[in-house]
């Protein structure tokens, strides 16, 4: 898992996981959960809230984060934004369930 891929400067500036963030994401067993954590974490950092729909993220962002956590970008479709893993990820950011 690399800390950066060949992203644009905007992708690198906004969506690159720091080593500690990558470590937290990689504690998840499945690729979908690693990617889901990374997406929720970085989205929250950038916007101060969690994405309500998958379509809020450009495919390039998902692919860039997937490369950093060793996940298949397609696994983003398997991550349940309302599921238990997403709730756990949100609580790690200090957010309460809706």
C-alpha positions in Angstrom: 0.0 0.0 0.0 1.5 3.3 -1.1 0.9 6.6 0.6 0.4 8.3 -2.8 -0.5 7.3 -6.2 -0.2 9.2 -9.4 -3.0 11.7 -8.5 -3.4 15.3 -9.4 -2.1 17.9 -7.0 -5.7 18.5 -5.8 -6.2 14.8 -5.1 -2.9 14.6 -3.3 -3.6 17.7 -1.2 -7.1 16.7 -0.2 -7.3 13.0 -0.3 -3.9 11.6 0.7 -4.0 9.6 3.9 -1.3 10.3 6.5 0.5 7.3 7.9 -1.6 7.2 11.0 -4.8 7.5 9.0 -3.7 4.7 6.7 -2.9 2.5 9.7 -6.4 3.1 11.1 -8.0 2.3 7.7 -5.9 -0.9 7.3 -7.1 -2.3 10.6 -10.3 -3.2 8.8 -10.3 -6.8 7.5 -12.1 -6.4 4.2 -11.2 -4.1 1.3 -14.6 -2.6 1.3 -14.3 -1.6 5.0 -10.8 -0.3 4.5 -11.9 1.9 1.6 -15.1 2.9 3.4 -13.2 4.1 6.4 -10.8 6.0 4.3 -13.6 7.7 2.3 -15.6 8.6 5.4 -12.5 9.8 7.2 -11.2 12.1 4.5 -14.7 13.3 3.4 -15.3 14.3 7.0 -12.0 16.2 7.2 -12.8 18.1 4.0 -16.5 18.8 4.5 -17.2 18.4 8.2 -19.9 15.8 7.5 -20.2 12.4 6.1 -21.3 11.6 2.6 -25.0 10.6 2.3 -24.7 9.0 -1.1 -21.9 7.2 -2.9 -22.4 9.5 -5.9 -21.0 12.5 -4.0 -17.5 11.1 -4.6 -15.9 11.2 -8.0 -14.6 7.8 -9.2 -11.0 9.3 -9.3 -11.2 10.0 -5.5 -12.4 6.5 -4.7 -9.7 5.0 -6.9 -7.0 7.2 -5.3 -8.1 6.2 -1.8 -8.4 2.6 -2.7 -4.8 2.5 -4.0 -3.7 3.9 -0.6 -5.4 1.2 1.5 -4.9 -1.8 -0.9 -8.5 -2.1 -1.8 -10.3 -2.6 -5.1 -12.2 0.6 -6.0 -15.2 -1.5 -7.0 -15.5 -2.5 -3.3 -16.8 1.0 -2.6 -20.2 -0.3 -3.9 -20.1 -3.0 -1.2 -19.7 -0.6 1.7 -23.0 0.1 3.4 -23.1 3.8 4.3 -25.8 3.0 6.9 -24.3 -0.3 8.2 -22.5 -1.1 11.4 -19.0 -0.5 9.9 -20.0 3.0 8.8 -21.4 3.7 12.2 -18.2 2.6 13.8 -16.2 4.7 11.4 -18.3 7.7 12.2 -17.9 7.2 15.9 -14.1 7.1 15.5 -14.4 10.7 14.1 -16.5 11.7 17.1 -19.8 11.9 15.3 -23.0 10.7 16.7 -25.3 8.4 14.7 -28.1 10.2 12.9 
